[in-house]
């Protein structure tokens, strides 16, 4: 009976110890999860700051300024989250933090890629349109220099063709844009001639280029 009692007492003690150990592990797991959640919140906050902050957020950068923001963003993100990682305790916390950090980094990469792509296209369009506009002006003010006028049209054609290739536009799109640019350039040249009372010169020039102009542009000049 004594041995039986001691065995029972030993089993009970072991059960208590097991229950205590289980409770300890459960509480540690909870504490670890809370700590990981706390640090994840900081990672999310840093990601939001780097992307959306009104002053320094990368997604608020426009045009040319947006094209090279990713390197600076990720250097800062890695630096700040690296400091957070040092604060983690134990393998579980570090592993969970690393997963969260990687996930947020990937989400940031997707957002930045979209933004850079969109702003890159806008900047490309802005630069191309700027060249077309400046070359058209150059042709108009140099209307007495036929070589400069032809060069203007050539440069616009090159710029529009390159833009089309970079942005996936087809042959028909390119032809249309080149024709529009050519027509508007001739219109600008003719308008300058007429403004400077060079009607005979304008008449001869118009006869040569009319077929390469859009009907509406040609009609507008014909009415002038």
Biotite code that builds the C-alpha atoms (Angstrom):
import biotite.structure as struc

atoms = struc.array([
    struc.Atom([0.000, 0.000, 0.000], chain_id="A", res_id=1, res_name="UNK", atom_name="CA", element="C"),
    struc.Atom([2.844, 2.372, 0.842], chain_id="A", res_id=2, res_name="UNK", atom_name="CA", element="C"),
    struc.Atom([4.491, 1.696, -2.483], chain_id="A", res_id=3, res_name="UNK", atom_name="CA", element="C"),
    struc.Atom([1.196, 2.245, -4.251], chain_id="A", res_id=4, res_name="UNK", atom_name="CA", element="C"),
    struc.Atom([0.712, 5.535, -2.461], chain_id="A", res_id=5, res_name="UNK", atom_name="CA", element="C"),
    struc.Atom([4.190, 6.703, -3.335], chain_id="A", res_id=6, res_name="UNK", atom_name="CA", element="C"),
    struc.Atom([3.621, 5.756, -6.989], chain_id="A", res_id=7, res_name="UNK", atom_name="CA", element="C"),
    struc.Atom([0.354, 7.655, -7.058], chain_id="A", res_id=8, res_name="UNK", atom_name="CA", element="C"),
    struc.Atom([1.982, 10.652, -5.430], chain_id="A", res_id=9, res_name="UNK", atom_name="CA", element="C"),
    struc.Atom([4.826, 10.543, -7.955], chain_id="A", res_id=10, res_name="UNK", atom_name="CA", element="C"),
    struc.Atom([2.441, 10.365, -10.892], chain_id="A", res_id=11, res_name="UNK", atom_name="CA", element="C"),
    struc.Atom([0.489, 13.305, -9.551], chain_id="A", res_id=12, res_name="UNK", atom_name="CA", element="C"),
    struc.Atom([3.644, 15.340, -9.126], chain_id="A", res_id=13, res_name="UNK", atom_name="CA", element="C"),
    struc.Atom([4.731, 14.485, -12.665], chain_id="A", res_id=14, res_name="UNK", atom_name="CA", element="C"),
    struc.Atom([1.326, 15.487, -13.959], chain_id="A", res_id=15, res_name="UNK", atom_name="CA", element="C"),
    struc.Atom([1.528, 18.790, -12.128], chain_id="A", res_id=16, res_name="UNK", atom_name="CA", element="C"),
    struc.Atom([5.003, 19.375, -13.552], chain_id="A", res_id=17, res_name="UNK", atom_name="CA", element="C"),
    struc.Atom([3.800, 18.501, -17.042], chain_id="A", res_id=18, res_name="UNK", atom_name="CA", element="C"),
    struc.Atom([0.829, 20.813, -16.703], chain_id="A", res_id=19, res_name="UNK", atom_name="CA", element="C"),
    struc.Atom([3.098, 23.570, -15.439], chain_id="A", res_id=20, res_name="UNK", atom_name="CA", element="C"),
    struc.Atom([5.522, 23.073, -18.290], chain_id="A", res_id=21, res_name="UNK", atom_name="CA", element="C"),
    struc.Atom([2.687, 23.157, -20.807], chain_id="A", res_id=22, res_name="UNK", atom_name="CA", element="C"),
    struc.Atom([1.341, 26.348, -19.274], chain_id="A", res_id=23, res_name="UNK", atom_name="CA", element="C"),
    struc.Atom([4.794, 27.919, -19.376], chain_id="A", res_id=24, res_name="UNK", atom_name="CA", element="C"),
    struc.Atom([5.247, 27.028, -23.063], chain_id="A", res_id=25, res_name="UNK", atom_name="CA", element="C"),
    struc.Atom([1.806, 28.339, -23.942], chain_id="A", res_id=26, res_name="UNK", atom_name="CA", element="C"),
    struc.Atom([2.475, 31.631, -22.205], chain_id="A", res_id=27, res_name="UNK", atom_name="CA", element="C"),
    struc.Atom([5.891, 31.916, -23.858], chain_id="A", res_id=28, res_name="UNK", atom_name="CA", element="C"),
    struc.Atom([4.313, 31.295, -27.258], chain_id="A", res_id=29, res_name="UNK", atom_name="CA", element="C"),
    struc.Atom([1.753, 34.018, -26.564], chain_id="A", res_id=30, res_name="UNK", atom_name="CA", element="C"),
    struc.Atom([4.461, 36.422, -25.467], chain_id="A", res_id=31, res_name="UNK", atom_name="CA", element="C"),
    struc.Atom([6.524, 35.607, -28.566], chain_id="A", res_id=32, res_name="UNK", atom_name="CA", element="C"),
    struc.Atom([3.530, 36.174, -30.834], chain_id="A", res_id=33, res_name="UNK", atom_name="CA", element="C"),
    struc.Atom([2.755, 39.510, -29.196], chain_id="A", res_id=34, res_name="UNK", atom_name="CA", element="C"),
    struc.Atom([6.372, 40.584, -29.584], chain_id="A", res_id=35, res_name="UNK", atom_name="CA", element="C"),
    struc.Atom([6.411, 39.543, -33.266], chain_id="A", res_id=36, res_name="UNK", atom_name="CA", element="C"),
    struc.Atom([3.135, 41.406, -33.859], chain_id="A", res_id=37, res_name="UNK", atom_name="CA", element="C"),
    struc.Atom([4.565, 44.494, -32.196], chain_id="A", res_id=38, res_name="UNK", atom_name="CA", element="C"),
    struc.Atom([7.608, 44.447, -34.466], chain_id="A", res_id=39, res_name="UNK", atom_name="CA", element="C"),
    struc.Atom([5.516, 43.674, -37.543], chain_id="A", res_id=40, res_name="UNK", atom_name="CA", element="C"),
    struc.Atom([3.523, 46.810, -36.807], chain_id="A", res_id=41, res_name="UNK", atom_name="CA", element="C"),
    struc.Atom([6.765, 48.770, -36.814], chain_id="A", res_id=42, res_name="UNK", atom_name="CA", element="C"),
    struc.Atom([7.785, 47.204, -40.128], chain_id="A", res_id=43, res_name="UNK", atom_name="CA", element="C"),
    struc.Atom([4.404, 48.130, -41.614], chain_id="A", res_id=44, res_name="UNK", atom_name="CA", element="C"),
    struc.Atom([4.782, 51.662, -40.319], chain_id="A", res_id=45, res_name="UNK", atom_name="CA", element="C"),
    struc.Atom([8.227, 51.984, -41.871], chain_id="A", res_id=46, res_name="UNK", atom_name="CA", element="C"),
    struc.Atom([6.962, 50.627, -45.201], chain_id="A", res_id=47, res_name="UNK", atom_name="CA", element="C"),
    struc.Atom([4.100, 53.123, -45.152], chain_id="A", res_id=48, res_name="UNK", atom_name="CA", element="C"),
    struc.Atom([6.451, 55.995, -44.329], chain_id="A", res_id=49, res_name="UNK", atom_name="CA", element="C"),
    struc.Atom([8.832, 55.151, -47.145], chain_id="A", res_id=50, res_name="UNK", atom_name="CA", element="C"),
    struc.Atom([6.044, 54.758, -49.693], chain_id="A", res_id=51, res_name="UNK", atom_name="CA", element="C"),
    struc.Atom([3.304, 57.185, -48.685], chain_id="A", res_id=52, res_name="UNK", atom_name="CA", element="C"),
    struc.Atom([4.733, 59.941, -46.489], chain_id="A", res_id=53, res_name="UNK", atom_name="CA", element="C"),
    struc.Atom([3.715, 63.320, -48.001], chain_id="A", res_id=54, res_name="UNK", atom_name="CA", element="C"),
    struc.Atom([7.298, 64.589, -47.877], chain_id="A", res_id=55, res_name="UNK", atom_name="CA", element="C"),
    struc.Atom([9.565, 61.567, -48.392], chain_id="A", res_id=56, res_name="UNK", atom_name="CA", element="C"),
    struc.Atom([7.204, 58.871, -49.717], chain_id="A", res_id=57, res_name="UNK", atom_name="CA", element="C"),
    struc.Atom([8.472, 57.282, -52.921], chain_id="A", res_id=58, res_name="UNK", atom_name="CA", element="C"),
    struc.Atom([5.000, 57.043, -54.422], chain_id="A", res_id=59, res_name="UNK", atom_name="CA", element="C"),
    struc.Atom([4.693, 60.818, -54.246], chain_id="A", res_id=60, res_name="UNK", atom_name="CA", element="C"),
    struc.Atom([7.692, 61.236, -56.540], chain_id="A", res_id=61, res_name="UNK", atom_name="CA", element="C"),
    struc.Atom([6.683, 62.119, -60.082], chain_id="A", res_id=62, res_name="UNK", atom_name="CA", element="C"),
    struc.Atom([8.244, 61.923, -63.524], chain_id="A", res_id=63, res_name="UNK", atom_name="CA", element="C"),
    struc.Atom([12.036, 61.816, -63.641], chain_id="A", res_id=64, res_name="UNK", atom_name="CA", element="C"),
    struc.Atom([12.282, 61.946, -59.837], chain_id="A", res_id=65, res_name="UNK", atom_name="CA", element="C"),
    struc.Atom([10.457, 58.620, -59.563], chain_id="A", res_id=66, res_name="UNK", atom_name="CA", element="C"),
    struc.Atom([12.737, 56.591, -61.791], chain_id="A", res_id=67, res_name="UNK", atom_name="CA", element="C"),
    struc.Atom([15.506, 55.781, -59.302], chain_id="A", res_id=68, res_name="UNK", atom_name="CA", element="C"),
    struc.Atom([13.761, 55.834, -55.942], chain_id="A", res_id=69, res_name="UNK", atom_name="CA", element="C"),
    struc.Atom([13.807, 52.081, -55.307], chain_id="A", res_id=70, res_name="UNK", atom_name="CA", element="C"),
    struc.Atom([17.453, 51.806, -54.267], chain_id="A", res_id=71, res_name="UNK", atom_name="CA", element="C"),
    struc.Atom([17.172, 54.528, -51.636], chain_id="A", res_id=72, res_name="UNK", atom_name="CA", element="C"),
    struc.Atom([13.873, 53.122, -50.367], chain_id="A", res_id=73, res_name="UNK", atom_name="CA", element="C"),
    struc.Atom([15.184, 49.607, -49.853], chain_id="A", res_id=74, res_name="UNK", atom_name="CA", element="C"),
    struc.Atom([18.470, 50.774, -48.355], chain_id="A", res_id=75, res_name="UNK", atom_name="CA", element="C"),
    struc.Atom([16.484, 52.669, -45.744], chain_id="A", res_id=76, res_name="UNK", atom_name="CA", element="C"),
    struc.Atom([13.988, 49.850, -45.236], chain_id="A", res_id=77, res_name="UNK", atom_name="CA", element="C"),
    struc.Atom([16.733, 47.268, -44.751], chain_id="A", res_id=78, res_name="UNK", atom_name="CA", element="C"),
    struc.Atom([18.586, 49.535, -42.338], chain_id="A", res_id=79, res_name="UNK", atom_name="CA", element="C"),
    struc.Atom([15.541, 50.268, -40.170], chain_id="A", res_id=80, res_name="UNK", atom_name="CA", element="C"),
    struc.Atom([14.198, 46.713, -40.125], chain_id="A", res_id=81, res_name="UNK", atom_name="CA", element="C"),
    struc.Atom([17.697, 45.390, -39.460], chain_id="A", res_id=82, res_name="UNK", atom_name="CA", element="C"),
    struc.Atom([17.713, 47.448, -36.277], chain_id="A", res_id=83, res_name="UNK", atom_name="CA", element="C"),
    struc.Atom([14.331, 45.963, -35.368], chain_id="A", res_id=84, res_name="UNK", atom_name="CA", element="C"),
    struc.Atom([15.544, 42.426, -36.000], chain_id="A", res_id=85, res_name="UNK", atom_name="CA", element="C"),
    struc.Atom([18.320, 42.816, -33.429], chain_id="A", res_id=86, res_name="UNK", atom_name="CA", element="C"),
    struc.Atom([15.630, 43.369, -30.819], chain_id="A", res_id=87, res_name="UNK", atom_name="CA", element="C"),
    struc.Atom([14.062, 39.946, -31.446], chain_id="A", res_id=88, res_name="UNK", atom_name="CA", element="C"),
    struc.Atom([14.717, 37.172, -28.921], chain_id="A", res_id=89, res_name="UNK", atom_name="CA", element="C"),
    struc.Atom([14.985, 33.467, -29.741], chain_id="A", res_id=90, res_name="UNK", atom_name="CA", element="C"),
    struc.Atom([14.722, 31.506, -32.963], chain_id="A", res_id=91, res_name="UNK", atom_name="CA", element="C"),
    struc.Atom([10.932, 31.647, -33.188], chain_id="A", res_id=92, res_name="UNK", atom_name="CA", element="C"),
    struc.Atom([10.744, 35.436, -32.936], chain_id="A", res_id=93, res_name="UNK", atom_name="CA", element="C"),
    struc.Atom([13.583, 35.916, -35.408], chain_id="A", res_id=94, res_name="UNK", atom_name="CA", element="C"),
    struc.Atom([12.112, 33.460, -37.931], chain_id="A", res_id=95, res_name="UNK", atom_name="CA", element="C"),
    struc.Atom([8.640, 35.011, -37.791], chain_id="A", res_id=96, res_name="UNK", atom_name="CA", element="C"),
    struc.Atom([10.068, 38.508, -38.027], chain_id="A", res_id=97, res_name="UNK", atom_name="CA", element="C"),
    struc.Atom([12.158, 37.507, -41.052], chain_id="A", res_id=98, res_name="UNK", atom_name="CA", element="C"),
    struc.Atom([9.045, 36.158, -42.792], chain_id="A", res_id=99, res_name="UNK", atom_name="CA", element="C"),
    struc.Atom([7.126, 39.375, -42.120], chain_id="A", res_id=100, res_name="UNK", atom_name="CA", element="C"),
    struc.Atom([10.023, 41.552, -43.213], chain_id="A", res_id=101, res_name="UNK", atom_name="CA", element="C"),
    struc.Atom([10.371, 39.629, -46.479], chain_id="A", res_id=102, res_name="UNK", atom_name="CA", element="C"),
    struc.Atom([6.624, 39.810, -47.132], chain_id="A", res_id=103, res_name="UNK", atom_name="CA", element="C"),
    struc.Atom([6.456, 43.573, -46.626], chain_id="A", res_id=104, res_name="UNK", atom_name="CA", element="C"),
    struc.Atom([9.554, 44.042, -48.778], chain_id="A", res_id=105, res_name="UNK", atom_name="CA", element="C"),
    struc.Atom([7.962, 42.079, -51.623], chain_id="A", res_id=106, res_name="UNK", atom_name="CA", element="C"),
    struc.Atom([4.753, 44.130, -51.388], chain_id="A", res_id=107, res_name="UNK", atom_name="CA", element="C"),
    struc.Atom([6.816, 47.317, -51.507], chain_id="A", res_id=108, res_name="UNK", atom_name="CA", element="C"),
    struc.Atom([8.673, 46.038, -54.552], chain_id="A", res_id=109, res_name="UNK", atom_name="CA", element="C"),
    struc.Atom([5.401, 45.438, -56.409], chain_id="A", res_id=110, res_name="UNK", atom_name="CA", element="C"),
    struc.Atom([4.086, 48.900, -55.546], chain_id="A", res_id=111, res_name="UNK", atom_name="CA", element="C"),
    struc.Atom([7.324, 50.578, -56.556], chain_id="A", res_id=112, res_name="UNK", atom_name="CA", element="C"),
    struc.Atom([7.585, 48.652, -59.811], chain_id="A", res_id=113, res_name="UNK", atom_name="CA", element="C"),
    struc.Atom([4.087, 49.773, -60.802], chain_id="A", res_id=114, res_name="UNK", atom_name="CA", element="C"),
    struc.Atom([4.797, 53.362, -59.829], chain_id="A", res_id=115, res_name="UNK", atom_name="CA", element="C"),
    struc.Atom([8.164, 53.534, -61.573], chain_id="A", res_id=116, res_name="UNK", atom_name="CA", element="C"),
    struc.Atom([6.691, 51.981, -64.712], chain_id="A", res_id=117, res_name="UNK", atom_name="CA", element="C"),
    struc.Atom([3.757, 54.413, -64.808], chain_id="A", res_id=118, res_name="UNK", atom_name="CA", element="C"),
    struc.Atom([5.870, 57.471, -64.084], chain_id="A", res_id=119, res_name="UNK", atom_name="CA", element="C"),
    struc.Atom([8.500, 56.310, -66.556], chain_id="A", res_id=120, res_name="UNK", atom_name="CA", element="C"),
    struc.Atom([5.917, 56.204, -69.331], chain_id="A", res_id=121, res_name="UNK", atom_name="CA", element="C"),
    struc.Atom([4.620, 59.631, -68.385], chain_id="A", res_id=122, res_name="UNK", atom_name="CA", element="C"),
    struc.Atom([8.128, 61.065, -68.329], chain_id="A", res_id=123, res_name="UNK", atom_name="CA", element="C"),
    struc.Atom([8.938, 59.420, -71.662], chain_id="A", res_id=124, res_name="UNK", atom_name="CA", element="C"),
    struc.Atom([5.811, 60.948, -73.184], chain_id="A", res_id=125, res_name="UNK", atom_name="CA", element="C"),
    struc.Atom([6.601, 64.352, -71.689], chain_id="A", res_id=126, res_name="UNK", atom_name="CA", element="C"),
    struc.Atom([10.158, 64.333, -73.041], chain_id="A", res_id=127, res_name="UNK", atom_name="CA", element="C"),
    struc.Atom([9.084, 63.116, -76.479], chain_id="A", res_id=128, res_name="UNK", atom_name="CA", element="C"),
    struc.Atom([6.320, 65.690, -76.745], chain_id="A", res_id=129, res_name="UNK", atom_name="CA", element="C"),
    struc.Atom([8.784, 68.357, -75.639], chain_id="A", res_id=130, res_name="UNK", atom_name="CA", element="C"),
    struc.Atom([11.186, 67.465, -78.431], chain_id="A", res_id=131, res_name="UNK", atom_name="CA", element="C"),
    struc.Atom([8.393, 67.406, -81.018], chain_id="A", res_id=132, res_name="UNK", atom_name="CA", element="C"),
    struc.Atom([7.163, 70.805, -79.863], chain_id="A", res_id=133, res_name="UNK", atom_name="CA", element="C"),
    struc.Atom([10.606, 72.391, -79.828], chain_id="A", res_id=134, res_name="UNK", atom_name="CA", element="C"),
    struc.Atom([11.487, 70.999, -83.251], chain_id="A", res_id=135, res_name="UNK", atom_name="CA", element="C"),
    struc.Atom([8.211, 72.283, -84.660], chain_id="A", res_id=136, res_name="UNK", atom_name="CA", element="C"),
    struc.Atom([9.025, 75.741, -83.309], chain_id="A", res_id=137, res_name="UNK", atom_name="CA", element="C"),
    struc.Atom([12.538, 75.533, -84.752], chain_id="A", res_id=138, res_name="UNK", atom_name="CA", element="C"),
    struc.Atom([11.114, 74.695, -88.169], chain_id="A", res_id=139, res_name="UNK", atom_name="CA", element="C"),
    struc.Atom([8.692, 77.612, -88.021], chain_id="A", res_id=140, res_name="UNK", atom_name="CA", element="C"),
    struc.Atom([11.277, 80.219, -87.095], chain_id="A", res_id=141, res_name="UNK", atom_name="CA", element="C"),
    struc.Atom([13.690, 78.791, -89.701], chain_id="A", res_id=142, res_name="UNK", atom_name="CA", element="C"),
    struc.Atom([11.131, 78.668, -92.498], chain_id="A", res_id=143, res_name="UNK", atom_name="CA", element="C"),
    struc.Atom([13.590, 80.173, -94.982], chain_id="A", res_id=144, res_name="UNK", atom_name="CA", element="C"),
    struc.Atom([16.017, 77.311, -94.347], chain_id="A", res_id=145, res_name="UNK", atom_name="CA", element="C"),
    struc.Atom([14.554, 74.223, -96.023], chain_id="A", res_id=146, res_name="UNK", atom_name="CA", element="C"),
    struc.Atom([17.307, 71.980, -94.632], chain_id="A", res_id=147, res_name="UNK", atom_name="CA", element="C"),
    struc.Atom([16.438, 72.989, -91.072], chain_id="A", res_id=148, res_name="UNK", atom_name="CA", element="C"),
    struc.Atom([12.750, 72.370, -91.710], chain_id="A", res_id=149, res_name="UNK", atom_name="CA", element="C"),
    struc.Atom([13.500, 68.904, -93.094], chain_id="A", res_id=150, res_name="UNK", atom_name="CA", element="C"),
    struc.Atom([15.807, 68.174, -90.172], chain_id="A", res_id=151, res_name="UNK", atom_name="CA", element="C"),
    struc.Atom([13.022, 69.127, -87.790], chain_id="A", res_id=152, res_name="UNK", atom_name="CA", element="C"),
    struc.Atom([10.661, 66.597, -89.340], chain_id="A", res_id=153, res_name="UNK", atom_name="CA", element="C"),
    struc.Atom([13.393, 63.937, -89.327], chain_id="A", res_id=154, res_name="UNK", atom_name="CA", element="C"),
    struc.Atom([14.133, 64.487, -85.630], chain_id="A", res_id=155, res_name="UNK", atom_name="CA", element="C"),
    struc.Atom([10.443, 64.330, -84.737], chain_id="A", res_id=156, res_name="UNK", atom_name="CA", element="C"),
    struc.Atom([10.074, 61.112, -86.710], chain_id="A", res_id=157, res_name="UNK", atom_name="CA", element="C"),
    struc.Atom([13.024, 59.554, -84.911], chain_id="A", res_id=158, res_name="UNK", atom_name="CA", element="C"),
    struc.Atom([11.714, 60.584, -81.505], chain_id="A", res_id=159, res_name="UNK", atom_name="CA", element="C"),
    struc.Atom([8.197, 59.287, -82.137], chain_id="A", res_id=160, res_name="UNK", atom_name="CA", element="C"),
    struc.Atom([9.481, 56.022, -83.599], chain_id="A", res_id=161, res_name="UNK", atom_name="CA", element="C"),
    struc.Atom([11.741, 55.414, -80.613], chain_id="A", res_id=162, res_name="UNK", atom_name="CA", element="C"),
    struc.Atom([8.906, 56.253, -78.226], chain_id="A", res_id=163, res_name="UNK", atom_name="CA", element="C"),
    struc.Atom([6.644, 53.779, -80.007], chain_id="A", res_id=164, res_name="UNK", atom_name="CA", element="C"),
    struc.Atom([9.252, 51.029, -79.767], chain_id="A", res_id=165, res_name="UNK", atom_name="CA", element="C"),
    struc.Atom([9.862, 51.650, -76.062], chain_id="A", res_id=166, res_name="UNK", atom_name="CA", element="C"),
    struc.Atom([6.171, 51.605, -75.236], chain_id="A", res_id=167, res_name="UNK", atom_name="CA", element="C"),
    struc.Atom([4.906, 48.808, -77.443], chain_id="A", res_id=168, res_name="UNK", atom_name="CA", element="C"),
    struc.Atom([2.955, 50.850, -79.980], chain_id="A", res_id=169, res_name="UNK", atom_name="CA", element="C"),
    struc.Atom([2.446, 49.293, -83.392], chain_id="A", res_id=170, res_name="UNK", atom_name="CA", element="C"),
    struc.Atom([3.315, 50.448, -86.881], chain_id="A", res_id=171, res_name="UNK", atom_name="CA", element="C"),
    struc.Atom([-0.056, 52.087, -87.547], chain_id="A", res_id=172, res_name="UNK", atom_name="CA", element="C"),
    struc.Atom([0.168, 54.144, -84.350], chain_id="A", res_id=173, res_name="UNK", atom_name="CA", element="C"),
    struc.Atom([3.650, 55.299, -85.328], chain_id="A", res_id=174, res_name="UNK", atom_name="CA", element="C"),
    struc.Atom([2.607, 56.241, -88.867], chain_id="A", res_id=175, res_name="UNK", atom_name="CA", element="C"),
    struc.Atom([-0.324, 58.246, -87.553], chain_id="A", res_id=176, res_name="UNK", atom_name="CA", element="C"),
    struc.Atom([1.771, 60.152, -85.016], chain_id="A", res_id=177, res_name="UNK", atom_name="CA", element="C"),
    struc.Atom([4.513, 60.881, -87.535], chain_id="A", res_id=178, res_name="UNK", atom_name="CA", element="C"),
    struc.Atom([1.949, 62.133, -90.041], chain_id="A", res_id=179, res_name="UNK", atom_name="CA", element="C"),
    struc.Atom([0.356, 64.345, -87.402], chain_id="A", res_id=180, res_name="UNK", atom_name="CA", element="C"),
    struc.Atom([3.735, 65.782, -86.399], chain_id="A", res_id=181, res_name="UNK", atom_name="CA", element="C"),
    struc.Atom([4.720, 66.356, -90.022], chain_id="A", res_id=182, res_name="UNK", atom_name="CA", element="C"),
    struc.Atom([1.424, 68.035, -90.801], chain_id="A", res_id=183, res_name="UNK", atom_name="CA", element="C"),
    struc.Atom([1.565, 70.298, -87.742], chain_id="A", res_id=184, res_name="UNK", atom_name="CA", element="C"),
    struc.Atom([5.128, 71.276, -88.615], chain_id="A", res_id=185, res_name="UNK", atom_name="CA", element="C"),
    struc.Atom([4.161, 72.270, -92.151], chain_id="A", res_id=186, res_name="UNK", atom_name="CA", element="C"),
    struc.Atom([1.199, 74.162, -90.738], chain_id="A", res_id=187, res_name="UNK", atom_name="CA", element="C"),
    struc.Atom([3.509, 76.038, -88.343], chain_id="A", res_id=188, res_name="UNK", atom_name="CA", element="C"),
    struc.Atom([5.893, 76.913, -91.157], chain_id="A", res_id=189, res_name="UNK", atom_name="CA", element="C"),
    struc.Atom([3.075, 78.122, -93.393], chain_id="A", res_id=190, res_name="UNK", atom_name="CA", element="C"),
    struc.Atom([1.518, 80.155, -90.575], chain_id="A", res_id=191, res_name="UNK", atom_name="CA", element="C"),
    struc.Atom([4.848, 81.885, -89.959], chain_id="A", res_id=192, res_name="UNK", atom_name="CA", element="C"),
    struc.Atom([5.205, 82.672, -93.674], chain_id="A", res_id=193, res_name="UNK", atom_name="CA", element="C"),
    struc.Atom([1.748, 84.185, -93.818], chain_id="A", res_id=194, res_name="UNK", atom_name="CA", element="C"),
    struc.Atom([2.315, 86.127, -90.599], chain_id="A", res_id=195, res_name="UNK", atom_name="CA", element="C"),
    struc.Atom([5.444, 87.614, -92.161], chain_id="A", res_id=196, res_name="UNK", atom_name="CA", element="C"),
    struc.Atom([3.568, 88.556, -95.345], chain_id="A", res_id=197, res_name="UNK", atom_name="CA", element="C"),
    struc.Atom([5.303, 85.892, -97.401], chain_id="A", res_id=198, res_name="UNK", atom_name="CA", element="C"),
    struc.Atom([2.181, 84.815, -99.301], chain_id="A", res_id=199, res_name="UNK", atom_name="CA", element="C"),
    struc.Atom([3.908, 83.826, -102.582], chain_id="A", res_id=200, res_name="UNK", atom_name="CA", element="C"),
    struc.Atom([6.420, 81.738, -100.670], chain_id="A", res_id=201, res_name="UNK", atom_name="CA", element="C"),
    struc.Atom([3.646, 80.171, -98.627], chain_id="A", res_id=202, res_name="UNK", atom_name="CA", element="C"),
    struc.Atom([1.705, 79.331, -101.784], chain_id="A", res_id=203, res_name="UNK", atom_name="CA", element="C"),
    struc.Atom([4.681, 77.519, -103.322], chain_id="A", res_id=204, res_name="UNK", atom_name="CA", element="C"),
    struc.Atom([5.471, 75.687, -100.085], chain_id="A", res_id=205, res_name="UNK", atom_name="CA", element="C"),
    struc.Atom([1.851, 74.669, -99.590], chain_id="A", res_id=206, res_name="UNK", atom_name="CA", element="C"),
    struc.Atom([1.703, 73.195, -103.101], chain_id="A", res_id=207, res_name="UNK", atom_name="CA", element="C"),
    struc.Atom([4.720, 71.009, -102.305], chain_id="A", res_id=208, res_name="UNK", atom_name="CA", element="C"),
    struc.Atom([3.608, 69.728, -98.880], chain_id="A", res_id=209, res_name="UNK", atom_name="CA", element="C"),
    struc.Atom([-0.182, 69.641, -99.089], chain_id="A", res_id=210, res_name="UNK", atom_name="CA", element="C"),
    struc.Atom([-0.343, 65.890, -99.753], chain_id="A", res_id=211, res_name="UNK", atom_name="CA", element="C"),
    struc.Atom([1.663, 65.186, -96.579], chain_id="A", res_id=212, res_name="UNK", atom_name="CA", element="C"),
    struc.Atom([-0.683, 67.235, -94.397], chain_id="A", res_id=213, res_name="UNK", atom_name="CA", element="C"),
    struc.Atom([-3.858, 66.182, -92.629], chain_id="A", res_id=214, res_name="UNK", atom_name="CA", element="C"),
    struc.Atom([-6.922, 67.459, -94.492], chain_id="A", res_id=215, res_name="UNK", atom_name="CA", element="C"),
    struc.Atom([-8.059, 69.659, -91.613], chain_id="A", res_id=216, res_name="UNK", atom_name="CA", element="C"),
    struc.Atom([-4.633, 71.314, -91.234], chain_id="A", res_id=217, res_name="UNK", atom_name="CA", element="C"),
    struc.Atom([-4.470, 71.840, -94.993], chain_id="A", res_id=218, res_name="UNK", atom_name="CA", element="C"),
    struc.Atom([-7.997, 73.323, -95.059], chain_id="A", res_id=219, res_name="UNK", atom_name="CA", element="C"),
    struc.Atom([-7.148, 75.697, -92.191], chain_id="A", res_id=220, res_name="UNK", atom_name="CA", element="C"),
    struc.Atom([-4.176, 77.000, -94.145], chain_id="A", res_id=221, res_name="UNK", atom_name="CA", element="C"),
    struc.Atom([-6.163, 77.202, -97.350], chain_id="A", res_id=222, res_name="UNK", atom_name="CA", element="C"),
    struc.Atom([-8.685, 79.430, -95.600], chain_id="A", res_id=223, res_name="UNK", atom_name="CA", element="C"),
    struc.Atom([-5.992, 81.722, -94.215], chain_id="A", res_id=224, res_name="UNK", atom_name="CA", element="C"),
])
